[in-house]
Amino acid sequence: MRSVLPARKVGKKSMKSKTSLELAEDTRRREVEHEILSYFLAVESYPARAAREPQVSFETHCWSVYTELESQRPN
């Protein structure tokens, strides 16, 4: 005998709203991903910048990459 599955509800009413903790966790996760991305971009681009501007430290370069990405980031 074949069992019949109940119909799935779709739409806004069936979607569980996120708690404030879940929203905070999502926000923090996005921030961390942004920080990791900016670090990797800084690692990748630092050799070229160091060749042009040997006085620029990696820390300074990393911060400039982060702030550049931050300025392009949607709110």
Secondary structure by P-SEA (a helix, b strand, c coil): ccccccccccccccbbbbcaaaaaaaaaaaaaaaaaaaaaaaaacaaaaaaacccccaaaaaaaaaaaaaaaccc
